[in-house]
Amino acid sequence: MDMRMPCMSGIDASIEIRKFNKQIIIIIVSAFNYNNEEKQEFQTYCNKIATKPISTKDIAVLFDYFF
């Protein structure tokens, strides 16, 4: 999920998704670099934060980790 979407942020979308599905894996992708404190806050709403550009190798690592 992209962090900045036209209608709502990735965090807002994650909060809404978590209301009805607490088990789904949510990976937020952002072009911005966040500090550790911000990342910890975001991870209350998602499973992982990835920073763009994200390579196919990085995506494969994420899939291996979660699946």
Phi and psi restraints in degrees (value plus and minus 20) as a CYANA .aco file:
   2 ASP   PHI     -96.3   -56.3
   2 ASP   PSI     124.3   164.3
   3 MET   PHI     -89.7   -49.7
   3 MET   PSI     -58.4   -18.4
   4 ARG   PHI    -132.1   -92.1
   4 ARG   PSI      87.8   127.8
   5 MET   PHI    -138.4   -98.4
   5 MET   PSI     141.7   181.7
   6 PRO   PHI     -81.5   -41.5
   6 PRO   PSI     -59.8   -19.8
   7 CYS   PHI    -115.5   -75.5
   7 CYS   PSI     -52.1   -12.1
   8 MET   PHI    -178.3  -138.3
   8 MET   PSI     140.9   180.9
   9 SER   PHI     -96.2   -56.2
   9 SER   PSI     143.7   183.7
  10 GLY   PHI     -80.8   -40.8
  10 GLY   PSI     -55.1   -15.1
  11 ILE   PHI     -85.4   -45.4
  11 ILE   PSI     -67.5   -27.5
  12 ASP   PHI     -81.3   -41.3
  12 ASP   PSI     -61.7   -21.7
  13 ALA   PHI     -84.5   -44.5
  13 ALA   PSI     -60.3   -20.3
  14 SER   PHI     -83.2   -43.2
  14 SER   PSI     -61.0   -21.0
  15 ILE   PHI     -81.0   -41.0
  15 ILE   PSI     -64.7   -24.7
  16 GLU   PHI     -84.6   -44.6
  16 GLU   PSI     -62.3   -22.3
  17 ILE   PHI     -82.9   -42.9
  17 ILE   PSI     -63.1   -23.1
  18 ARG   PHI     -83.7   -43.7
  18 ARG   PSI     -43.3    -3.3
  19 LYS   PHI     -82.2   -42.2
  19 LYS   PSI     -52.6   -12.6
  20 PHE   PHI    -137.3   -97.3
  20 PHE   PSI     -29.3    10.7
  21 ASN   PHI    -168.0  -128.0
  21 ASN   PSI      78.8   118.8
  22 LYS   PHI    -103.5   -63.5
  22 LYS   PSI     -31.4     8.6
  23 GLN   PHI    -114.4   -74.4
  23 GLN   PSI     -39.4     0.6
  24 ILE   PHI     -84.5   -44.5
  24 ILE   PSI     123.4   163.4
  25 ILE   PHI    -106.6   -66.6
  25 ILE   PSI     105.4   145.4
  26 ILE   PHI    -139.3   -99.3
  26 ILE   PSI     102.1   142.1
  27 ILE   PHI    -135.7   -95.7
  27 ILE   PSI      98.8   138.8
  28 ILE   PHI    -111.3   -71.3
  28 ILE   PSI     114.1   154.1
  29 VAL   PHI    -137.6   -97.6
  29 VAL   PSI     110.8   150.8
  30 SER   PHI    -160.8  -120.8
  30 SER   PSI     129.5   169.5
  31 ALA   PHI    -103.2   -63.2
  31 ALA   PSI     -29.1    10.9
  32 PHE   PHI    -115.6   -75.6
  32 PHE   PSI     127.4   167.4
  33 ASN   PHI    -113.9   -73.9
  33 ASN   PSI     104.3   144.3
  34 TYR   PHI    -127.1   -87.1
  34 TYR   PSI     129.9   169.9
  35 ASN   PHI     -96.7   -56.7
  35 ASN   PSI     149.9   189.9
  36 ASN   PHI     -80.4   -40.4
  36 ASN   PSI     -56.0   -16.0
  37 GLU   PHI     -84.8   -44.8
  37 GLU   PSI     -63.4   -23.4
  38 GLU   PHI     -85.5   -45.5
  38 GLU   PSI     -62.1   -22.1
  39 LYS   PHI     -81.5   -41.5
  39 LYS   PSI     -61.0   -21.0
  40 GLN   PHI     -82.4   -42.4
  40 GLN   PSI     -61.1   -21.1
  41 GLU   PHI     -83.6   -43.6
  41 GLU   PSI     -65.0   -25.0
  42 PHE   PHI     -82.4   -42.4
  42 PHE   PSI     -55.3   -15.3
  43 GLN   PHI     -91.7   -51.7
  43 GLN   PSI     -25.8    14.2
  44 THR   PHI     -94.2   -54.2
  44 THR   PSI     -38.6     1.4
  45 TYR   PHI    -128.2   -88.2
  45 TYR   PSI     -33.5     6.5
  46 CYS   PHI    -162.1  -122.1
  46 CYS   PSI     154.6   194.6
  47 ASN   PHI    -110.5   -70.5
  47 ASN   PSI     -49.0    -9.0
  48 LYS   PHI    -178.9  -138.9
  48 LYS   PSI     131.8   171.8
  49 ILE   PHI    -138.8   -98.8
  49 ILE   PSI     108.6   148.6
  50 ALA   PHI    -138.5   -98.5
  50 ALA   PSI     123.7   163.7
  51 THR   PHI    -124.2   -84.2
  51 THR   PSI     113.7   153.7
  52 LYS   PHI     -94.3   -54.3
  52 LYS   PSI     131.6   171.6
  53 PRO   PHI     -93.2   -53.2
  53 PRO   PSI     123.6   163.6
  54 ILE   PHI    -133.6   -93.6
  54 ILE   PSI     107.0   147.0
  55 SER   PHI    -105.9   -65.9
  55 SER   PSI     145.1   185.1
  56 THR   PHI     -83.8   -43.8
  56 THR   PSI     -51.1   -11.1
  57 LYS   PHI     -84.5   -44.5
  57 LYS   PSI     -63.4   -23.4
  58 ASP   PHI     -81.8   -41.8
  58 ASP   PSI     -61.2   -21.2
  59 ILE   PHI     -83.8   -43.8
  59 ILE   PSI     -61.8   -21.8
  60 ALA   PHI     -82.2   -42.2
  60 ALA   PSI     -59.8   -19.8
  61 VAL   PHI     -83.3   -43.3
  61 VAL   PSI     -63.1   -23.1
  62 LEU   PHI     -81.9   -41.9
  62 LEU   PSI     -64.3   -24.3
  63 PHE   PHI     -83.8   -43.8
  63 PHE   PSI     -62.4   -22.4
  64 ASP   PHI     -81.9   -41.9
  64 ASP   PSI     -58.1   -18.1
  65 TYR   PHI     -86.6   -46.6
  65 TYR   PSI     -64.4   -24.4
  66 PHE   PHI    -111.4   -71.4
  66 PHE   PSI     -41.7    -1.7
